[in-house]
């Protein structure tokens, strides 16, 4: 057994401090990854105007739908790797890494080809305004053509996090984020590449982070490097990993599909409302980072301890995660309520009253609901980590149905206010399904 296994903070001793120690690099990793989108929005808004900003916003749900499935699938694969780490099975660890590469390559190929066929029909289906549809297509077509880059980074980072290393993915992402900032400005301003330049900068910068991850794994984390014999298909392992990947992928896919449907309703409200929502969503995603860091931490923590058969540690870890979410929500709500108008003006570059007013309403309503979303995601990740594949998908189906109903019934009557209240209302229904499912599961109940 490799000595590296015995150094896991999650399997022995204290719980909360190691969780925070792991979550901090994940938090900053998510922060810099979010900067890709935020800086695109900032530079585009200030240099190309509201129409270009709306074009990114109209394309974003499609990006989330296609790329989100790929990234969710990769996250599901890393769950199995973390279980192998927790059970101290180095041979299975290497086999799961090999299977991740094989299965991931097939998934990326399918998504890349599929995206070529459905982008224009989806943009039309979403009622994307005619004056921005060409730019929306230009942006999203470049991003989806390089799905392999997005998937590869998240797979490498997921494998490193599965064995307890959340620091090095952060280091590589920081470097590539600075590269992204420079390329964004150079390609848009100096080379006049427009929205295509923003997409190209994102792809190039994240490609650099993939290369850095691969070099580091090859040199310093040899336990993740499979040999030729580890690529021999183990049908039971491939079935488990594919099922886990599909569960995670479809979960995010249903979430993103709901966002696509909701975006169709938003697109009918005019490009200024689209710009307001795009700016507000960028800020919301930015402020969700502290909570999403704990979601990823729970994924690794529960997966490792599930592999080790330590259900009592899982119960305690989940409760700590809920408390963390409550504290973060209180802090972030104060900041957002105080600074929402100024932040919206800064990120959008807009002076339009419609943009600033609607964006501020959205931010101030959603901020206190972070706690609901935090508990929801922590519980859903916990369910996935203990092997539940169907229940997390059901919660996403609830979200999808809810967004369909809001788009069809409420947005025509309540306009943008229906968009503002949509997700928090749906989150409450999702929690009603997820919480009992986790805490009544046989593995968790045995810890009593």
C-alpha positions as CSV (number, residue, x, y, z in Angstrom):
1,X,0.0,0.0,0.0
2,X,1.3,3.4,-0.9
3,X,2.1,5.6,2.0
4,X,0.2,8.4,0.4
5,X,-3.0,6.6,1.4
6,X,-2.3,7.0,5.1
7,X,-2.1,10.8,4.9
8,X,-5.7,11.3,4.0
9,X,-7.2,14.0,6.3
10,X,-10.7,12.8,5.5
11,X,-10.4,9.3,6.8
12,X,-8.9,9.8,10.2
13,X,-9.1,12.3,13.1
14,X,-10.8,15.6,13.0
15,X,-13.4,16.4,10.5
16,X,-14.3,20.1,10.1
17,X,-10.8,21.5,10.0
18,X,-9.6,19.2,7.2
19,X,-12.8,19.9,5.3
20,X,-12.1,23.6,5.4
21,X,-8.5,23.0,4.6
22,X,-9.6,21.1,1.5
23,X,-12.4,23.5,0.6
24,X,-10.2,26.7,0.5
25,X,-8.2,25.7,-2.5
26,X,-11.4,24.4,-4.2
27,X,-13.0,27.8,-3.4
28,X,-10.2,29.6,-5.1
29,X,-10.2,27.2,-8.0
30,X,-13.9,27.8,-8.5
31,X,-13.2,31.5,-8.2
32,X,-10.7,31.6,-10.9
33,X,-12.7,29.3,-13.1
34,X,-15.7,31.6,-12.7
35,X,-13.4,34.5,-13.7
36,X,-13.3,33.0,-17.2
37,X,-17.0,33.8,-17.6
38,X,-17.0,37.0,-15.5
39,X,-14.1,38.6,-17.3
40,X,-15.7,37.7,-20.6
41,X,-18.8,39.5,-19.4
42,X,-16.9,42.4,-18.1
43,X,-14.8,43.0,-21.2
44,X,-17.6,42.3,-23.6
45,X,-20.0,44.6,-21.7
46,X,-17.5,47.5,-21.6
47,X,-16.1,47.1,-25.1
48,X,-18.9,45.6,-27.3
49,X,-22.0,46.9,-25.5
50,X,-25.4,45.6,-24.3
51,X,-26.2,43.7,-27.5
52,X,-23.0,41.6,-27.3
53,X,-23.6,41.0,-23.6
54,X,-27.1,39.8,-24.4
55,X,-25.7,37.5,-27.1
56,X,-23.5,35.8,-24.5
57,X,-26.5,35.6,-22.2
58,X,-28.7,34.0,-24.8
59,X,-26.0,31.4,-25.5
60,X,-25.2,30.6,-21.9
61,X,-28.0,28.1,-21.2
62,X,-26.8,26.0,-24.2
63,X,-23.3,26.2,-23.0
64,X,-24.5,25.0,-19.6
65,X,-26.5,22.2,-21.1
66,X,-23.8,20.7,-23.3
67,X,-20.7,21.4,-21.2
68,X,-22.5,20.9,-18.0
69,X,-23.3,17.3,-19.0
70,X,-19.7,16.7,-19.9
71,X,-18.4,18.1,-16.6
72,X,-21.1,16.4,-14.5
73,X,-20.1,13.1,-16.1
74,X,-16.5,13.7,-15.3
75,X,-17.4,14.5,-11.7
76,X,-19.3,11.2,-11.5
77,X,-16.3,9.3,-12.6
78,X,-14.1,10.9,-9.9
79,X,-16.6,9.7,-7.2
80,X,-15.6,6.1,-8.0
81,X,-11.9,7.0,-7.9
82,X,-12.3,8.6,-4.5
83,X,-14.0,5.5,-3.2
84,X,-11.1,3.4,-4.4
85,X,-8.7,5.8,-2.5
86,X,-10.8,5.5,0.6
87,X,-10.8,1.7,0.5
88,X,-7.0,1.7,0.1
89,X,-7.1,-0.2,-3.2
90,X,-4.4,1.2,-5.4
91,X,-5.0,-1.3,-8.2
92,X,-8.6,-0.3,-8.5
93,X,-7.6,3.4,-8.3
94,X,-5.5,3.0,-11.4
95,X,-8.2,1.0,-13.2
96,X,-10.8,3.7,-12.4
97,X,-8.4,6.3,-13.8
98,X,-8.0,4.3,-17.0
99,X,-11.7,3.8,-17.3
100,X,-12.3,7.6,-16.8
101,X,-10.1,8.3,-19.8
102,X,-11.8,5.7,-22.0
103,X,-15.4,6.5,-21.0
104,X,-14.7,10.3,-21.0
105,X,-13.2,10.2,-24.5
106,X,-16.4,8.6,-25.9
107,X,-18.7,11.0,-24.1
108,X,-16.7,14.1,-25.3
109,X,-16.8,12.8,-28.9
110,X,-20.6,12.4,-28.8
111,X,-21.2,15.8,-27.3
112,X,-18.9,17.6,-29.8
113,X,-20.6,16.0,-32.8
114,X,-24.1,16.6,-31.3
115,X,-23.4,20.2,-30.6
116,X,-22.6,20.8,-34.3
117,X,-26.1,19.6,-35.2
118,X,-28.3,21.3,-32.6
119,X,-26.8,24.8,-31.9
120,X,-28.8,26.8,-34.4
121,X,-32.1,24.9,-33.8
122,X,-31.7,25.5,-30.1
123,X,-31.0,29.2,-30.5
124,X,-34.1,29.5,-32.6
125,X,-36.1,27.4,-30.2
126,X,-35.1,29.8,-27.4
127,X,-36.5,32.7,-29.5
128,X,-33.1,34.4,-29.5
129,X,-33.6,37.9,-31.0
130,X,-32.6,38.1,-34.6
131,X,-30.2,41.0,-34.0
132,X,-28.0,38.9,-31.7
133,X,-28.4,35.3,-32.9
134,X,-25.4,35.3,-35.2
135,X,-23.1,36.5,-32.4
136,X,-24.6,34.0,-30.0
137,X,-23.9,31.2,-32.4
138,X,-20.3,32.4,-33.1
139,X,-19.6,32.4,-29.3
140,X,-21.1,29.1,-28.4
141,X,-19.9,27.2,-31.5
142,X,-16.3,27.9,-30.6
143,X,-16.8,26.9,-27.0
144,X,-18.5,23.6,-27.8
145,X,-16.0,22.7,-30.5
146,X,-13.4,22.4,-27.7
147,X,-15.5,20.4,-25.2
148,X,-12.5,18.1,-24.9
149,X,-10.5,20.9,-23.2
150,X,-13.2,21.7,-20.7
151,X,-13.7,18.0,-19.9
152,X,-10.0,17.2,-19.7
153,X,-9.3,19.9,-17.1
154,X,-12.2,19.0,-14.9
155,X,-11.3,15.3,-15.1
156,X,-7.7,15.9,-14.2
157,X,-8.7,18.2,-11.3
158,X,-11.4,15.7,-10.2
159,X,-8.8,12.9,-10.1
160,X,-6.4,15.0,-8.0
161,X,-9.2,16.1,-5.6
162,X,-10.3,12.4,-5.3
163,X,-7.0,11.6,-3.7
164,X,-7.0,14.6,-1.5
165,X,-5.1,17.2,-3.5
166,X,-7.1,20.3,-4.0
167,X,-4.1,22.7,-4.1
168,X,-2.4,22.0,-7.4
169,X,-5.5,22.3,-9.6
170,X,-5.8,25.8,-8.0
171,X,-2.2,26.7,-8.9
172,X,-2.7,25.7,-12.5
173,X,-6.0,27.5,-12.8
174,X,-4.7,30.7,-11.4
175,X,-2.0,30.8,-14.0
176,X,-4.4,30.1,-16.8
177,X,-6.9,32.7,-15.5
178,X,-4.3,35.4,-15.8
179,X,-3.6,34.2,-19.4
180,X,-7.3,34.3,-20.1
181,X,-7.5,38.0,-18.9
182,X,-4.7,39.0,-21.2
183,X,-6.0,37.0,-24.2
184,X,-9.6,38.4,-23.7
185,X,-8.4,41.9,-24.0
186,X,-5.9,41.3,-26.8
187,X,-8.2,39.3,-29.0
188,X,-11.3,41.5,-28.5
189,X,-9.7,45.0,-28.5
190,X,-6.5,44.7,-30.6
191,X,-7.4,41.9,-33.0
192,X,-11.1,42.9,-33.2
193,X,-12.3,39.3,-32.8
194,X,-15.5,40.3,-31.0
195,X,-17.3,37.5,-29.1
196,X,-15.3,34.9,-31.0
197,X,-12.2,36.3,-29.3
198,X,-13.7,35.9,-25.8
199,X,-14.5,32.3,-26.6
200,X,-11.0,31.6,-28.1
201,X,-9.4,33.1,-25.0
202,X,-11.3,30.8,-22.7
203,X,-10.4,27.7,-24.7
204,X,-6.7,28.5,-25.0
205,X,-6.3,29.4,-21.3
206,X,-8.1,26.3,-20.1
207,X,-6.0,24.2,-22.5
208,X,-2.9,25.5,-20.8
209,X,-4.3,24.4,-17.4
210,X,-4.9,20.9,-18.8
211,X,-1.3,20.6,-19.9
212,X,0.0,21.8,-16.5
213,X,-2.3,19.2,-14.7
214,X,-1.1,16.4,-16.9
215,X,2.6,17.2,-16.4
216,X,2.1,17.4,-12.6
217,X,0.3,14.1,-12.4
218,X,3.0,12.4,-14.5
219,X,5.7,13.7,-12.3
220,X,4.2,13.8,-8.8
221,X,1.0,11.7,-8.5
222,X,2.1,8.4,-10.2
223,X,-0.7,6.5,-8.4
224,X,-3.1,8.1,-10.9
225,X,-1.1,6.9,-13.9
226,X,-2.5,3.6,-15.2
227,X,-0.4,0.9,-16.8
228,X,-1.3,-1.0,-20.0
229,X,-3.0,-3.7,-18.0
230,X,-5.3,-1.3,-16.2
231,X,-7.0,-0.4,-19.5
232,X,-8.3,-3.9,-19.8
233,X,-12.1,-3.5,-19.6
234,X,-13.6,-4.5,-16.3
235,X,-17.2,-4.7,-17.2
236,X,-18.5,-4.3,-13.7
237,X,-16.3,-1.2,-13.1
238,X,-17.2,0.3,-16.5
239,X,-20.9,-0.2,-15.7
240,X,-20.6,1.4,-12.3
241,X,-18.6,4.3,-13.6
242,X,-20.8,4.9,-16.6
243,X,-23.9,4.7,-14.4
244,X,-22.3,7.1,-11.8
245,X,-21.2,9.4,-14.7
246,X,-24.6,9.4,-16.3
247,X,-26.3,10.1,-13.0
248,X,-24.2,13.2,-12.4
249,X,-24.3,14.2,-16.1
250,X,-28.0,13.9,-16.5
251,X,-28.5,15.6,-13.1
252,X,-26.7,18.7,-14.4
253,X,-28.2,18.3,-17.9
254,X,-31.8,18.5,-16.5
255,X,-30.8,21.5,-14.4
256,X,-29.3,23.1,-17.5
257,X,-32.3,22.1,-19.6
258,X,-34.5,24.0,-17.1
259,X,-32.3,27.0,-17.5
260,X,-32.6,26.8,-21.3
261,X,-36.3,26.7,-21.0
262,X,-36.3,29.6,-18.6
263,X,-34.0,31.6,-20.9
264,X,-36.6,31.2,-23.6
265,X,-39.0,33.1,-21.4
266,X,-36.4,35.7,-20.6
267,X,-35.5,36.2,-24.3
268,X,-39.1,37.3,-24.9
269,X,-38.7,40.2,-22.5
270,X,-36.2,42.1,-24.7
271,X,-32.4,42.4,-24.9
272,X,-32.1,44.9,-22.0
273,X,-33.8,42.4,-19.6
274,X,-31.5,39.7,-21.1
275,X,-28.5,41.9,-20.3
276,X,-29.7,42.5,-16.8
277,X,-30.2,38.8,-16.1
278,X,-26.9,37.9,-17.7
279,X,-25.0,40.3,-15.5
280,X,-26.9,39.3,-12.3
281,X,-26.4,35.6,-13.0
282,X,-22.7,36.2,-13.4
283,X,-22.6,37.8,-10.0
284,X,-24.8,35.2,-8.5
285,X,-22.5,32.5,-9.8
286,X,-19.5,34.3,-8.4
287,X,-21.0,34.6,-4.9
288,X,-22.1,31.0,-5.0
289,X,-18.4,29.9,-5.1
290,X,-17.9,29.6,-1.3
291,X,-20.9,27.3,-1.1
292,X,-20.0,25.3,-4.2
293,X,-16.5,24.7,-2.7
294,X,-18.2,22.9,0.2
295,X,-20.3,20.9,-2.3
296,X,-17.2,19.5,-4.0
297,X,-15.5,18.9,-0.6
298,X,-18.5,16.8,0.5
299,X,-18.3,14.9,-2.7
300,X,-14.7,13.8,-1.9
301,X,-15.2,13.5,1.9
302,X,-18.3,11.3,1.6
303,X,-16.9,9.2,-1.3
304,X,-13.7,8.4,0.6
305,X,-15.4,7.6,3.8
306,X,-18.0,5.5,2.0
307,X,-15.2,3.5,0.5
308,X,-13.8,3.1,4.0
309,X,-17.2,2.1,5.4
310,X,-17.2,5.0,7.9
311,X,-20.9,6.1,8.1
312,X,-20.6,8.0,11.4
313,X,-17.9,10.3,10.0
314,X,-20.2,11.0,7.0
315,X,-23.1,12.0,9.3
316,X,-20.8,14.4,11.2
317,X,-19.3,15.8,8.0
318,X,-22.7,16.6,6.5
319,X,-23.8,18.5,9.6
320,X,-20.7,20.6,9.5
321,X,-21.3,21.3,5.9
322,X,-24.8,22.5,6.6
323,X,-23.5,24.9,9.3
324,X,-20.9,26.2,6.9
325,X,-23.6,27.0,4.3
326,X,-25.6,28.9,6.9
327,X,-22.7,31.1,7.9
328,X,-21.7,31.8,4.3
329,X,-25.2,32.7,3.4
330,X,-25.4,35.3,6.2
331,X,-22.1,37.0,5.2
332,X,-22.9,37.0,1.4
333,X,-26.4,38.3,1.9
334,X,-25.1,41.4,3.7
335,X,-22.5,42.1,1.0
336,X,-25.0,41.6,-1.9
337,X,-27.7,43.8,-0.4
338,X,-25.2,46.6,0.2
339,X,-23.3,46.5,-3.1
340,X,-25.7,45.1,-5.7
341,X,-26.3,48.2,-7.8
342,X,-22.6,49.2,-7.9
343,X,-21.6,45.6,-8.8
344,X,-24.1,45.4,-11.6
345,X,-23.0,48.8,-13.1
346,X,-19.4,47.6,-12.9
347,X,-19.9,44.2,-14.5
348,X,-22.3,45.2,-17.2
349,X,-20.9,48.6,-18.1
350,X,-24.5,49.7,-18.6
351,X,-26.2,52.9,-17.6
352,X,-29.7,51.6,-18.6
353,X,-32.2,51.8,-15.8
354,X,-33.9,48.6,-16.9
355,X,-30.6,46.7,-16.7
356,X,-29.6,48.0,-13.2
357,X,-33.1,47.9,-11.6
358,X,-34.0,44.3,-12.7
359,X,-30.5,43.0,-11.9
360,X,-30.6,44.5,-8.4
361,X,-34.0,43.0,-7.7
362,X,-32.7,39.5,-8.8
363,X,-29.6,39.7,-6.6
364,X,-31.3,40.9,-3.5
365,X,-34.1,38.3,-3.6
366,X,-31.9,35.3,-4.4
367,X,-29.0,36.0,-1.9
368,X,-30.8,34.9,1.3
369,X,-31.9,31.7,-0.4
370,X,-28.2,30.6,-0.7
371,X,-28.7,28.5,2.4
372,X,-31.5,26.5,0.8
373,X,-29.4,26.0,-2.3
374,X,-26.4,25.0,-0.2
375,X,-28.3,22.4,1.8
376,X,-29.8,21.1,-1.5
377,X,-26.4,20.7,-3.2
378,X,-24.6,19.3,-0.2
379,X,-27.3,16.6,0.3
380,X,-27.5,15.8,-3.4
381,X,-23.7,15.4,-3.6
382,X,-23.8,13.2,-0.5
383,X,-26.4,11.0,-2.1
384,X,-24.3,10.5,-5.2
385,X,-21.2,9.8,-3.1
386,X,-22.9,6.9,-1.3
387,X,-24.0,5.3,-4.6
388,X,-27.5,6.7,-5.1
389,X,-27.9,7.4,-8.8
390,X,-31.6,7.9,-9.3
391,X,-32.7,10.1,-6.4
392,X,-30.3,13.0,-7.4
393,X,-31.7,12.9,-10.9
394,X,-35.3,13.0,-9.6
395,X,-34.5,16.3,-7.8
396,X,-33.3,17.7,-11.1
397,X,-36.5,16.6,-12.9
398,X,-38.4,18.5,-10.2
399,X,-36.4,21.6,-11.1
400,X,-37.0,21.1,-14.8
401,X,-40.7,20.7,-14.4
402,X,-40.8,23.8,-12.2
403,X,-39.0,25.9,-14.7
404,X,-41.3,24.7,-17.5
405,X,-44.3,25.8,-15.4
406,X,-42.9,29.1,-14.6
407,X,-41.9,29.8,-18.2
408,X,-45.3,28.8,-19.6
409,X,-47.6,30.1,-16.9
410,X,-46.0,32.9,-14.8
411,X,-43.5,34.8,-16.9
412,X,-46.2,35.9,-19.4
413,X,-48.2,37.4,-16.5
414,X,-45.5,38.5,-14.0
415,X,-42.7,39.3,-16.5
416,X,-39.2,39.3,-14.9
417,X,-40.5,39.0,-11.4
418,X,-41.4,35.4,-12.2
419,X,-37.8,34.8,-13.2
420,X,-36.6,36.2,-9.9
421,X,-38.7,34.0,-7.7
422,X,-38.5,30.9,-9.9
423,X,-35.4,29.1,-8.6
424,X,-35.8,29.7,-4.8
425,X,-39.4,28.4,-4.9
426,X,-38.2,25.3,-6.8
427,X,-35.3,24.7,-4.5
428,X,-37.7,24.4,-1.6
429,X,-39.6,21.5,-3.3
430,X,-36.3,19.8,-4.2
431,X,-35.1,19.8,-0.6
432,X,-38.4,18.1,0.5
433,X,-37.3,15.2,-1.7
434,X,-33.6,15.1,-1.0
435,X,-33.2,15.5,2.8
436,X,-35.4,12.5,3.8
437,X,-33.8,10.4,1.0
438,X,-30.2,10.9,2.4
439,X,-30.9,10.7,6.1
440,X,-33.1,7.6,5.8
441,X,-30.7,5.7,3.6
442,X,-29.6,2.4,5.1
443,X,-25.9,3.2,5.1
444,X,-26.4,6.5,6.9
445,X,-29.0,5.2,9.4
446,X,-26.6,2.4,10.5
447,X,-24.4,5.0,12.2
448,X,-26.9,5.7,14.9
